[in-house]
């Protein structure tokens, strides 16, 4: 994964991953964040920073997550 500018915190990395057009799976999030619980990070992002996270089920049984930042 290539980040345009290296995000410094886990939350910044999470925002980049789920903000992409193709979204991110839980496995991708766990791979690029040093965490074992990506779902708790997404939950914290919605609670503390107002993001909206959408979940799409894939045919192979995985889920892809897409994030929308709060409106200013």
C-alpha angles and dihedrals in degrees: 000000000000120000115199090223118013107256111223103206133049091243092053090051091048091052090053093048099048092036092064119106091245094044122213137270123229088252092055091048092050090048096053098036119060091236138109094206112054092165092063090052090053090048091052090049091056095044101044104029104029099242121157114223121197123196125210123191115225125211091247092060098258125117128229120210125210124191132207119194118229118271113255 
